[in-house]
Structures are given as structure tokens and as C-alpha cells.
Amino acid sequence: MPAIPIAVEVCRGAHVESRHAVSAVVVDASGTILAQAGDIGQAVFPRSAIKPFQAIPLIETGAAERFAVSREELALACASHGGEPMHVERVAAWLARLGMDDERLGCGPHRPTHLPSADALVRAGERPRRLHNNCSGKHTGMLAVALHMSEDPDTYLQVDHPVQRRVRAVLDRYTGDRVVDPPGTDGCGVPSWPIPLQGLALAVARFGADEAPAAVALRRAMTAHPELVAGSGRCCTAVMRAAPHILAKTGAEGVFVAAVPERRIGLALKATDGATRAAEVTLLAIFERLGLLDDRAREALAPFARPVLRNFAGTEVGEVRPAADWLAMTGR
């Protein structure tokens, strides 16, 4: 197995306190490697990074058309949202249009990851619901497909359910049959198939370059409503606001993917220790190496590119920074 290099350093004062190893690869839609670091053949669980692929059957089956799914709802189908009111209210309205409530969602309830929204729930004396789950939009989309296709909506999480078989077929199509069996189970209950990092980057590049109606509709939804794909203070949202030519999607345990449709390229990365801070700093470092950011975008994304560390008194005590000479470029 190739050595996985240090990509991110965490500094306290003038000294490096911690280090993060990250594997990453950038490919074009033909599969040509443009940049790489670490073990790009390792199979990783993409987790929520593949939500746009999981949403493709929503359009391809005709469910989106039948249930008049809006562009905002398509963005939510791709989302790892923070459980803010703008997310919860829209998912609830979509479910109501399907004749369902959130008890039909297979994902469990959890506190909003957006802390002010979580605090507001506590002040109101309310408990988190399944609507607050960051995957509630994805699950609503899957329920819509099951209803449209006259399939059992109570078992849609099972790996052999037609809803999940369609998702697997989409992943096979975009990765070039690189999906690895058997699947695990994601935090929200859906099957989670490992995919080699290089195959994941290829899938993302192909998704960005695909002119089929489903891919086009989902790309437009994500870039039109980045606040629904993640939320306030989130890296995905910030990237797509500051640099709308880039599609970005995070996954749990230090995974990030991004596509640049106009350049027909995709990237995928995995922080070995699963740290989100490492994944975000690495993502922005790759954008810089590829020349994807202008000055305005660079300024807007600085808090994610080189986060400042502060103590509990608010004093700046260090930073998280990309390591030098980490990514090997091919010259293209």
C-alpha cells in the first residue's frame, strides 16, 4: 500500500502540534489522473459524498416530475443539511405532498448540527425529529421513488429493495463498475458501498460532465441553492457560493468530493483519521493548486482554507494549514 503523506499541519504558536494524512486524486472524465497523493486505490466509504448519485433515480424514474419536486427539493435530496428551519420546513412540506410525515423516514432523529437551531429546539422544549436528520431530504426522495414505482415504502432501506438496487446501478455506471461488495450501513440506515478513491473521483468527474437531464437538473439545483445542500457556516455551501463553477459535497469521516463541470474534472479525498478539518483544508489546497479560485473566492473561503485556532478567551493561538509539496501534479 502506498504511503499516505501528511497533508495538513495543526500549529500551536510556532510549533506543529498535530498532523493529518490525506489521500486524494484528481481525474478528468476519461479517467486520466491529473494529480494524486497517497493511496488512491484504497476503497473508502464515500458516505454522504454520493448523495447526488443517490438522487438520480428520483429524476430518472419520473418520480420528481409526478410529485412536482422543486429545484429546492432536489437540492435537499443531495443534502447533508444542518437541520435549520429552512431545511426542516421544506422537507416537511415535501413529505406532506407525498401524503406522509417524518415517521415514515428510515433515518433516525438527531439534534440539528447547526448549533443555533439545536439551541432553539432546547429553548422551545422540543425534541429532535427525523426531519432534523441531515439526510432527511435524501430519504424523502427515496420514499418518493418507492411510491411512484408502487414499491414497498416501509422497506426502502434494505439492500435488495428496488430503490437501493437503482442507486447501486447508478454508482456502477458512473464509477465504471468499481463499487466494492459487500456494502456497509450508513449512519442514516442506507446501504453504503465502498468505492476506490480513484473510482469515486471518476464518478464525480463524469457526473459534472454528464449532459443527461438528471445530472444537469441536480447540478443546477445544488448551485442554485447551496444553502440547502449544507447550511450556514458550512464548507460545501461556502464553496458553491464563492465559486459557483465548483460542485462540492462532503461525506462523513473525512471524505470530500468536488466536480468542475466546465473543466470536466473531479476530485475525491479521504483524511485517514476521518477529520473534517483536514478534509476541508485539503480541499481548498487542491483548489489552489488547480487554479480554481479567484481573489474574491479565495477571501471568502479563507476560514476553511487556513482556519485560525483560538483559546476559550478568543485569543488567536495557532492555525490549521496545508503541508507544503503534498500533491503530485501531472503537468496538465
N, C-alpha and C positions, 0 to 999 in steps of 0.2 A: 504494500500500500504506500503510495507517495506520502512524503512528509507534508503535514499541514502547517503552513507558515503562520507566524504571528502577523496579524493584520491591524490590530488595534492595541494601543497602549493607554493605560489609565495612569495619569500622573498626579501626584500629590506634591505640590511645590515643584521643585526641580528634579524630582526623582520618579521613576516609573514604579508604581505600586502593584499593578496587575496587568496581565496581557491576555488577549483573546486570539485564538487561532481560527481562521476562516478559510473555507474552500469556496471558490467562485469560478464561474465560467461565463463568457460572452460568446454567443454564436449568431450567425445570420440564419435566415430562413431556409437555406440549403444545407445547414449543418456545419458549415466551416467555422472552426474555432478562431475567434479574434483576440481573445485574452483568456488567461486562466491562472489559477493558483490552487495549490493543494490537490486533494483527491476528487477529481470531477467525475470519476466513475462510481463513487460511492452512492448507494441507494439511500435516499433520505425520505422521511415522511414530509411531504410538502405542506400538510395541514391546510390552513385557510388560504394559502397562496394559490390554490387551484379553484377557488370559488367561481371565478369567471367560467371555467370549463364545466363546473357542475351546473351552471345556469344555462348552458347552451341548449339542453333538451327542453327547457321551458319555452324557447322560441321555436326550435325545430319541430316539436310535436304539434305546434299550433295552440298550445295552452295559453301563451301570452296573448295571442290575438283573441281567443274565445273569451278570456276573462278581462280583456281591456287593460292589460298590465301596462302601467305608465312607465316613462323613462326613469322616473324617480324610483319606482318599484324594481325595475331592472337593476338599478344601482344597488339597491338594498339586497337583491338576490346575490350580488357579488361581494357583499359587505362583511367586514368584521367590525360592526359598529359599536359605539361606546355606550349604548343604552340611554342616549339623550332623548328628551321629549320628541325632537324632530324625527328620530328613528322609530321610537316606540309607537307614536301615534300613527305613522304611515303604515307600519306593519299591521297594526290592529285594524286599520281601515281596509287593508288588502284582504286580511283574513275574513272580515265581516262580509266582504263582497263574495267570498267563496262559500259563505254560509257556515263559517267555523269561528271558534275562538281559540285562544292560545293554548288551551288544554290539549288540543289536537297536535300541537307541535311536539316532536320527539325529543327536542333538546330540553335539557333541564333548566330551571331558573338559576340565575346568578345575579349578584349585585352589578349594577352598571359599572363598567370600567372607567367611565367618565366620573371622576370623584365628586364634582358638584351635583351631578344628577343622583349619585348614590346618597349623598348627604341629604338631598331634598326628600328622598324616599323615607329616610330615617325621621326627619322632622315631621313628615306627614303621617307617620305611624303606619306606613305601608310596607309590605314585604315584597321583595323582588319577584317578578313573574317570568314566565318563559319568554315573554315579549322582550325582556331586558337582556336575554341571552344574546351575545354578539352575533350568533348565527341564525337568529330568528327569521331574517329575510330569506336566507338560503332555504331554510326548512319550509317556509311558506311557498316558495317557488316549487319545491319538490312536491308538496301537497297539491298544488295547482296541476302539476303534470299528472299525478295519480288520478285526480278527479276527472281531468279531461280525457284520459285514456281508459276510464272505467276500471281502474285497478284499486286494490285494497289500500285505503289511505292510512290504515292502522298499522301496517307492516312495512311502510316505505323505507325504513332504515335497514332492513335485512339485506344482506349482500346479494341474495338471489332474487330480490324484488326487481321488477322491470325498471323502476326508476333508477336503481343503482346499477343495473346492467347497462342502461343507456349512458350513464356517467362513465362507466368503465370503457365503453366503446369510444366515447369522445376522447378519453385520455389515450387510448391505444392509437387513435387516429392522429392526434397532434404530436405524440411523443415518438411515433414510428415504432409502435409495439415494444416500448421499453419498460412498460409497467411490470413490477415485480409482484409475484404471489408468494404467500397469501397476504391479504390485507390485515392491517390492524384496525382499531376502532378509534375514531377521533373523539375529542372531548365532548362534542355535541351528539355523538352516537352514530354518525355515518361511517361507512367503511372508509378506511384511509390506506391507499395503496402506496408503497414505497416506489420511488422513481429515481434512477441515477441522476445526479445533478446536471450532467450534460444533456440528458434527455428532457429534463424539466426546462432548461434554457431553450432547447429547440422547440418545445411545445409553446413556450411564451413568444418566441420569435415568429412562429407560424401563426399564432393567434393574432399578433399585431399586424401581420401581413395579409391575413385572410380577408377576402372581399365577399365571402358568403354573408347573407343577411344576418344570421345570428351573431357572428363575431363583430360585424360592423355595428349592430344595434347595441351590443354590450359595451364596446369601446366608447361609443358616443354617450351612453348612459353614465359610465364611470367618469369621463372627463367633464361632462356637463354638471354632474352632481358629486364632486369629490368629497363634500362634507357628509354625504350619506354612505360612502364607501368605508369611512373610518370615523372621523369626527373631530371635534375641537381639540387642538393641540397634538394631533396625530401625524406621523410622518407621511403616510400614504396620501392623506388629504393635502398636506402642505406641498408635497412634490407635484401633485396634479394641478394645484392652483398656481404654483410658481412656474411650472414648466409643463403646460398642458399638452405638449407633444410627447410626454412620457406617461405611460400607464404603470402604476406601481401598486403592488399588493404584498402585504406582509403575511407571514404564517407563524404559528407558534414555534417555540424552541429555536429561535434564531434563524429562521428562513425568510428570505425576501426574493421576490422576482420583479422584473420590470421589462417592459417592451417599449421600443421606439419604432412605431409603425412606419414613419417616413424613411427610416434607415433600414427597415426590415431586420432588426436585430432584437435579441432577447438576452436577458441575463438571469442567472439564478445563483444564490449564495446560501451557505449554511455555516453559522457560527458553531464550532464544535461543542462549546459548553452551553449552547442554547440561549445565549444572552441577547436580548433585543437591542441593548445599547451598542453591542458590537456589530450587529446586522445593519443598523441604521447608519453608523459611521462608515462602515464598509461600502454600503450602497452609494452614499454621497461621494466617497472617494473614487469609486468606479465612474460615476457620472463625470467627475472632473477629468479623469484620465481619458474618457471618451469625448470630451469637449461638448457635453450636452447642456451646460448651464451658461446663461449669460450673467452679467453683473447683477441684474435685478433678482434673478432666481437664486444666485449664489448668496446674496444678502438675506433673502427670505428664508433660506434653508440652513443658514449658519448654525442655528441652535441644534440641529440634528447632525450637521457635519463635524462639529467640534464642540460638543457640549461642555459647558462650564460646570465644575463641581463647587458647591457651596456648603459651608457648615450650617448648623442649625441657627446660627445668628445671621445668616445671609451673606457671610464673608466669602469671597472667592478663594478657594484653596487648591484648585487644580483644574484639570481638563481631561477629556477623553479625545484622543487624536489618532489619525491613521498612521500606521507604521510606514516608514519610507521603503520604496523599491519592493513592494509586495506583489503587485500584479504584473505578470509577464504578458506584454503586448506582442502581437504578431507583425505589427507594422502596417496593417490595413486600416 
